[in-house]
Amino acid sequence: MSGHVTVAPGRPSAAWTVTVPGSKSLTNRALLLAGVAAGRSRLHGGLDAADTAVMRAALAALGVSVEDVEPGVVAVGGLTGPPTGPAVVNCGMAGTVGRFLLPVLGAGAGRFEVDAHPQLRRRPLGPVLGALTAQGAEIDGDAFPLTVEAHGLSGGVIDVDASLSSQFLSGLMLAAPLARADTELRFRATVSAPYIGLTAAVMAAFGASVARTETGVTVRAGGYRACEYHVEPDASTASYFLAAAALTGSAVTLPGLSRARAGQGDIRLADHLVQMGATLSDSPGGLTLHGPAGALTGVHVDMADATDVFMTLACVAPFANTPTTIEGLANVRVKESDRLAATAENLRRLGIGVEEGHDSLTVHPGRPRPATRLPTFEDHRIAMAFSLIGLRVPVTLEDPEVVAKTCPTFWELWPSTGAEVRRW
């Protein structure tokens, strides 16, 4: 990747509306389940971005038909059950593909060769691989690239370490209805816990039965059936626009998104912005956030359930009148980048005082100095979060095309905030 984008303060409208693309998390879960369901599903409003393109390509390599039938509608089907090898699959940079697809391959039969981008090769897989070998899969390798010799999954009682990522548990849940017997997944703790509920809800839409227990979740065997599935807007992408309204004292409305109904944990960022002084309202027209007329106030929050948007809050924090401390961030060090270190480094480049802990970040108030070159660390969320700084002082970000991972239209949408955007 190459190029730069300069974001500079402009003239925000008092009230504005922006429609963000569909949720990546929901789209990739739904694509995968539609691929192994009996019958042909139609997905409405799904995300069209690099991560979802990787899932579509992976499914196509397994024999799934994925067809754009009209704008915003995709028809998916073909396997009517777990996949059969041999097949070669590449997961690109998409954690949701790598960690969701592996268990489904384990539920299948035959040999599967699986690789990924070097960035994803660095990310851990141990907990999901251990759970699959416990159910009968033979796996050669402990990280991408690896080979799966699949003989179906036995089901039964499986202990899962979900302390690093909820995606491990979600992947095993998604595959469990394809096992030979019911599966009880037991875990002591998980980060980004709302994503477990999100996974269960998508599974239920495709006909699976998931029950929460005191020690984990129980999933009935029986497979999936096709359905019409509607994808809600992406709460992670919405976070940047909510934060923009908080920073500019304006009001943003996000059609199709509701604080009361959203299944995505990242919508909780809106609550933290309310703590800082914003106001929030739900209506049939969507979710509306009003930024405060006066100064923002710093907060002390635990974001273990919404780690993908901690950077959004960290980039609002310099403009508050008191420090902000964010905790619960240990797992962000094994994302697309070490997001905790990357966020702290960029804030320091901007002249902002920060204190970086093992799983926490404290950001002190201050006026960022203009930046002529901020790295994005090959990380889409770093690029989008630090565009918030440009609402107050000019910043130039490297490799702006990284946003294509989850929101290819981000730089076309960002001027809605009132910012001036120049790509070069």
N, C-alpha and C positions, 0 to 999 in steps of 0.2 A: 504494500500500500504506500501511497505517497500523497503529497498535497497538503494544503493547510486550509483552515477556515478561521476568519476573524469575526468575532462577535463583539458588537459595541452597543452602548446604550442608545435607544431611540425614543420614540414617543408612544408609550403604551396607551391603549384605549382604556376608558374607565371600566368598560365591560366588553368581554370578548368570548368567543366560542371556538373550540377546536375539537375535532373528531379524531381520536387516536386509533391506530390499527388494533386488530383483535389480539387477544392474549396469546403470547408464544406458549406459555405453559399449558393452556387449554388446547390450543391448536395441535401441538405435538402429541399430547395424550389422546386426543380424539382421532387424529390421523392413524396412530398405531392401533387403537382398538377397532376402528373401522376396517383396517386392513385384515384383521384376524377374525372379524365377526361373520356370522352367517348372514348372507344377503349383501345388499349394496346400500351404503349410507350416503347421506348428503350433509356436508358441513357448510354452514352459513356464516359468513363474516370472519373466517379464519385469517390468520396472519400470513402474508406473503413476504417472506424475508429469508435471509441466508440460512438460519437455523431450521426453518420449516422446509426449505428447499432440500436440505440435507436429509430430513426425515422422509420426504417424498421420494428422493432418489434411493434411499436405503430400502424403502418398501418396494419400489419398482424392481430392485435387484433381487428381491425375494418373490417376485411374481404378482405383486399387488397392482391393480389398475387404479391410477390416480388421475382423474380427468377434470379439467375446468369446464363446467357445463354452461355457466353464465357468469357474469361479473359477481364476484364474491361468493360463488357457490362451487364446491368441489364434490364430485362423486367418487367414492372409494369402495373397493371390494375386490374379491378374487380368491382369497385363501380359504375362507370359511373354517379357520382353525389355525393352529400353530404352523410355522413355516417348515419346509423340508429342504435340506441341503442336497448337493453342495451349493454354496453361494459365497460370494465375496462382497463384503459390505464396508463402506467407509463412513465414519461418523463425523467427519470434518472437525469443526470446533464446537459442536453442539453437545453440551453435557446432557441435555434431555434426551438426545438420541442415543449416546453411548450408554447411559445408565438405565434407560428404559428398554432399549432394544435387546441388550444382552440377556436379561431374564426371559424374554419372549423367545429368543433363539434357543435358550436352554430348554424351554418347553416343547421345542420342535424335535425334529429327527434329522440326523445327518451331520455333515461337517460344514462349519461356517468359519471363514477367515474374516477377521474384523480389525480394521485399522482406523486411525484418526490423525488429525492435524497434530504437529508436535506440541502445541499448546495443550491439547486434551490428553496427549500421552503422559504429560507431567501430573495429571490430576489422579487422585487415588481411586482404586476400584476394589480394594481388598474386601470390604464387608459384603458387597454384592457377589463377588466371586466365591467367597466362603459359603454363602447361603445357597448358591447354585450347586457347588460340588457336594454339599450335604444332601441335596435332592437328586443326585445321580449324574449330573453333568461332568464331563471330563474337559478340563480347561488347561491349555498349554500357554502359560504366560501369566504374569501378575499385573500387567498394564498393557495398554495398546502399544504395538499390535499383538493380537493373541488369536488362538484357534479354539473353537468350541466344538466338541464332539457331543452332540445332543442325543439323549435317549428318552426325552420327556421328563417332566418333573414329578417327584413322588408326592408332593404335598407334605402334610404332617406338621409337626411343631418345629419352628425354625427361629433361632435367636439371631437378631440383627443388631449390629452396631450402627445406629443412625446418628451418632453424635457429630459426625463430620458433615453429613449432608442428608436432607430428607429425600433426595433423589434416589438414594440406595433403597430406602423403604418403599418409595412410590413405584420404582421399577419392579420390585418383587411383588407388590400388590397387583400391578397391572398383569403380571404373568400368572398369578395364582389361579384364576378361573380356568386356565388351560391345563392345570395339573390333573393327575389321575385321582386325587382325593382332596378333600378340604384342606386348607392351609391355615395354620395359626402362626402369625408373625409376632414374636415377642420382642419388645425393646424397652430399655430403661428410660432413655431420653432421646429427643430429636431436636435439631435446629429447624427453623422455618416450619414449625408444626402445622400452621394452617394449610400447607400444601398437602398434608396427609388427608385432610377433609376434602380438599379440592380433587385429589385423585379418586377418593371414594365416590364423590358426586359424579365425575365423568364415567366411572365404571358402572354406576347405577343407571346412568342414561343409556348405556349399552346392554343393560339387562343383568348385570352381575349383582351378587349379594355380598355386602361388606358390613360387618358388625364390629363396633369398637368394644374392647374388653378392658378390664383393669390393667392388663399387662401388655396390650397391643391391639391387634386386629385379627379377626377371623374371616376368611374368604371362602365361599362355597365354590366347589368345582362345578363345571357346567358350560363354560365358554361364554361367548358374547353373541348378541343379535344386533342386526343393523338398526339404525335409527336416523331421524332428522336431528342434527345437533347444531345449536346456535352458540357461537363463541362470543363472549362479552369482551368489551375493550380491555386492552392491556393496562392493568393498574400500575405496573412498573414504569411503563412509558408515560402514563398519566402523571406520575409523581413529579416529573420535571415541570409540567405546565401548572400543576397545583402550587409548586414552590415558586414559580415565576410570579404568580398572582400575589403570593405572600410577600415577595420582595418588592413588587412595584405598587402595592396598595390598590391593585385593581381587582376585578371580579372575573373569574373564568368559569365557564360552564362546559362540562364534558358530557355530551349526549351518550346515552346508553350505559352510563356508569352510575352505580348507586352504592352509597356507603352501607346501606341496610342490606342489600342483596348480594353484593360482590363476594364471590368465593375466594378471591385472591388475597393473601395475607398482606401484600404490599400496599393495599388500600389504607392500611393503618398509618401510613405516613401522614394522611390527612389529619388524624387525631393529634399527632405531634405538632403539626402546624397550628392547629387550634390552641394547643397549650402555649404556643409562642405568641398568640394574639389574633390569629385569623378566625373567621367564622365560617360555618359549613351548613349547607342546606341541601336536602334531597327534594327533587320534584319530578313530575313525569318527563320533563325536558332533559333531565340528567342531574349530575352532581355539580353543585356550584360552590366555589370557595371564594370568599372576600378577604383580601389582604387587609391588615390593619391600617388605619390612618396614621397612627403613630409608630413608635419603634417596636420591633420584635423583641421578645424576651427569651433568653437562653433557657434550655431545658436539660434535665438529666433523665435519660430514657434507656430502656433495654430494648434493643431491636433484633433480638435473636429470632423473632418470628417474621422479620421483614428485612433480612440482611441485604438483599439486592438493592435497597433504596437508602441504605445508611449514608451513601455518598451524596445523595440529594440533600439530606438534612445537613450534612457536614459543609456543603457549599452555601447553604442559607446561613449557617451559624456565625460566620464572621460579621454579618450585618445586624446581629442581635446586640442588645446592650449589656448582656451578661454572658459568661461562658456557657457552652453546651458540652455535655459529656454523653457519649453514646457507648453503651456496653453490649455484651453478647455477640461479639464480632469475631470469635476465634476462627470460624469456618471460612471467613472471607479471604483468608490468606491462601486458600487453595481453589480460588475461582479462576477466571480467565487471566487475571494477574493476582499478585498479592495486593488486594484492594486496600487493605488497611495501610500498608506502607506507601502505596502509590498515592492515595489521597493525602496522607500526611506530607509526602514529598512535594506534591503540587501546591498545597496550601503554604508550605514554607517558601517555595519559589515566589509566591505572591506576597510574601512578607507577613503572613499570618502566624501567630503563635499557636503551636499545637503540642500536645503531650500524647505520645503513642504508647499504649500498653500492649500486653499480649493479646487482649481481646477487647480493647477499649480505645477511644479517641476523645480527647478534650480539645475543643476549638475555642480560642479566645477571640473576643471582639477586636475588630481592626478594619481599617480601610485597605483592601487589597491594592497593590500597585499594578499598573498595567503590565501585561506579560506579552512578549513578542514570540514566545515559543514554549508551549506547554506540551509535554508528551502525553499520549493517551494510552501507552503501554499495551497496545493491541487489544484494548478493552472498550467495548461499546459503551458501557455504563460510566466509565471515566470521562469519555468524550461528552456524553449528554449531560452528566452532572456539572462538569466545569463550564458548560455553556451558560449556566446560571450566573457565574461571576460576571460574564459579559453584559448582563443587564445593568450593572453598576459601573464597571470599568472595562475598557477594551482588553480582550484577550485573544491570542492566536493559538489555536490548537493544531497539533500535528495529526496526520492520518485521519481526517474526518470521516473517511469512508468506512471506518470500523462500525459505524452505526447501522450499516446494512445487516448486521447480524440479527437485529430484532426490530429495527425501525428504519427502513431504507429512505423514507420520506422525511426524516427528522429535520434536516436543514431547510426543507421547504415549509414545514410546519412551524419552525421556531420563530420566524418573523411575526406570527400571530401574537407573540408576547409583547411586541413592540420593539424587539431587538433588531438591530441592523446586522445582516449576515452577508459576508463576502467570502466566497470560496475561490481559492487560487492555487 
